[in-house]
Amino acid sequence: MKSHNTRTVNGKNAAKSLPEPSEEAKQHSQKLADNIRRFLSRHKNLPFSKFMEMALYTPQLGYYAGGLPKIGKAGDFITAPEVSPIFSRCLARQAAQVLSELDEPNIIEFGAGQGTMAKDILLELEKIQQSIHRYYIVEISADLRDRQKNTFEKHLPTELIDKIVWLDALPNSPISGVILANEVLDAMPFERIRIEPDSAKQGFVSFDETTQTFNWDYQIITDNTLQKFANQLIKNIGEVSELGYETEINLNIQPWLQSLSDILSAGAVFLVDYGYSRYEYYQPARVMGTLRCHYQHRAHNNPFFYPGLQDITAHVDFTAVAEGAFDSGFKVAGFTTQAHFLMGSGLLEMSVDPDADITQQIQTAQQIKTLTLPDEMGETFKAIALTKNFDQPLIGFSVRDLRHQL
Ligand SMILES: C[S@@+](CC[C@H](N)C(=O)[O-])C[C@H]1O[C@@H](n2cnc3c(N)ncnc32)[C@H](O)[C@@H]1O
């Protein structure tokens, strides 16, 4: 989870209050920065999305591709599956409702992190006797693939490990099943937009030879899609002060959903992430957008701090997800908060374990609070369901369905 237990350090001097990386980590970052600079010298412009893609995913050097611990206490942030197995067990119950209706029940998980969610889902499906054909994982980070393998070898019996298949690309022929992604959309490269009183600009990245730092370089928008987005945004937010209005747009959502629709013959997609409906996302008061960087459990807004050593994210516009899904041939079957999704998927039942001692009970209660309280992960995190050739009402959205907000 990218906000809980995270101190926020923003403003001009944010980088000064962040922990100093080790010399080894700085050298690692320098190699990646040199790569990005070489790219910049060969191309006229470096859009922010390209900088982010290189900072996070350059093989061996990018944040997700490198060998540093990322998720958990020793890393930079913590995610719901790492908070408690209850999160994944609830997701498994929701998945099982769909899988039980399919001739060939498969799961495809995108961005499986350390493999914790896959491990707990497989164990829960076995417990409730929901059979599964394959558990596919699409993971672009070689380092995380290794961490996933370690998790499975440590915690799963061979017959469950044998169900897991890593995919470098999506299958060629359509399959039926459930597609899952927790905190993946927020890690996709996005564009940064800046609205000024008399112009709309796109965020590019430049390199200052004197200070040896990357910097924002805002230029008048020339791209049609971004111009359309900016025009609509200006209508919504009204007059902007001299300080400007900065925000993000993720142009990867629609093509990604199209690729999912192309391979899913029947079943459902469940996406969980932090974000808002478009109305709430692009509020006039949200003048700094939602770009956040995570370094050793501190959140700040400088994406140029030691490239490769920190995560860079933005909240998800769930209206864009719904539109992209609709355009790709999905039905939007549910949208709700993480708290309500978990409640609908069996949270109460899982919170009671007659065999647990008092320490375990307190631990479970604490984990449930973290997953569900509004000022923890309960409200900012949302779940959205997209279905194809599957029309039953979904249990995860039975307590509260917020599709009208999209
Ligand atoms: C914030 S981590 C979340 C990890 C995990 N789902 C969890 O909840 O702990 C983001 C994950 O998404 C992966 N990722 C980002 N973009 C991806 C894409 N287009 N396809 C597959 N994985 C992707 C990253 O490599 C990383 O594993």
The ligand as an SDF file (V2000), in Angstrom:
LIG
                    3D

 27 29  0  0  0  0  0  0  0  0999 V2000
    3.3740   -1.8020   -7.3080 C   0  0  0  0  0  0  0  0  0  0  0  0
    3.8930   -3.3480   -7.8930 S   0  0  0  0  0  0  0  0  0  0  0  0
    2.5700   -4.3680   -7.3370 C   0  0  0  0  0  0  0  0  0  0  0  0
    2.9810   -5.7890   -7.1480 C   0  0  0  0  0  0  0  0  0  0  0  0
    1.9110   -6.7630   -6.6760 C   0  0  0  0  0  0  0  0  0  0  0  0
    0.7730   -6.8220   -7.5640 N   0  0  0  0  0  0  0  0  0  0  0  0
    1.4550   -6.4660   -5.2700 C   0  0  0  0  0  0  0  0  0  0  0  0
    0.3180   -6.0720   -5.1060 O   0  0  0  0  0  0  0  0  0  0  0  0
    2.2630   -6.6250   -4.3500 O   0  0  0  0  0  0  0  0  0  0  0  0
    3.6370   -3.1800   -9.6320 C   0  0  0  0  0  0  0  0  0  0  0  0
    3.8880   -4.4620  -10.4120 C   0  0  0  0  0  0  0  0  0  0  0  0
    3.3970   -4.2940  -11.7540 O   0  0  0  0  0  0  0  0  0  0  0  0
    4.3510   -4.7990  -12.6750 C   0  0  0  0  0  0  0  0  0  0  0  0
    3.9940   -4.2000  -13.9790 N   0  0  0  0  0  0  0  0  0  0  0  0
    3.8940   -2.9090  -14.3170 C   0  0  0  0  0  0  0  0  0  0  0  0
    3.4790   -2.7560  -15.5870 N   0  0  0  0  0  0  0  0  0  0  0  0
    3.2510   -4.0110  -16.0510 C   0  0  0  0  0  0  0  0  0  0  0  0
    2.7780   -4.5490  -17.2880 C   0  0  0  0  0  0  0  0  0  0  0  0
    2.4630   -3.7460  -18.3120 N   0  0  0  0  0  0  0  0  0  0  0  0
    2.6740   -5.8770  -17.4100 N   0  0  0  0  0  0  0  0  0  0  0  0
    2.9800   -6.7140  -16.3820 C   0  0  0  0  0  0  0  0  0  0  0  0
    3.4480   -6.2640  -15.1920 N   0  0  0  0  0  0  0  0  0  0  0  0
    3.5790   -4.9420  -15.0260 C   0  0  0  0  0  0  0  0  0  0  0  0
    5.6650   -4.4390  -12.0130 C   0  0  0  0  0  0  0  0  0  0  0  0
    6.7690   -5.1100  -12.5520 O   0  0  0  0  0  0  0  0  0  0  0  0
    5.3490   -4.8610  -10.5660 C   0  0  0  0  0  0  0  0  0  0  0  0
    5.4310   -6.2470  -10.3880 O   0  0  0  0  0  0  0  0  0  0  0  0
  1  2  1  0
  2  3  1  0
  2 10  1  0
  3  4  1  0
  4  5  1  0
  5  6  1  0
  5  7  1  0
  7  8  2  0
  7  9  1  0
 10 11  1  0
 11 12  1  0
 11 26  1  0
 12 13  1  0
 13 14  1  0
 13 24  1  0
 14 15  1  0
 14 23  1  0
 15 16  2  0
 16 17  1  0
 17 18  1  0
 17 23  2  0
 18 19  1  0
 18 20  2  0
 20 21  1  0
 21 22  2  0
 22 23  1  0
 24 25  1  0
 24 26  1  0
 26 27  1  0
M  CHG  2   2   1   9  -1
M  END
$$$$
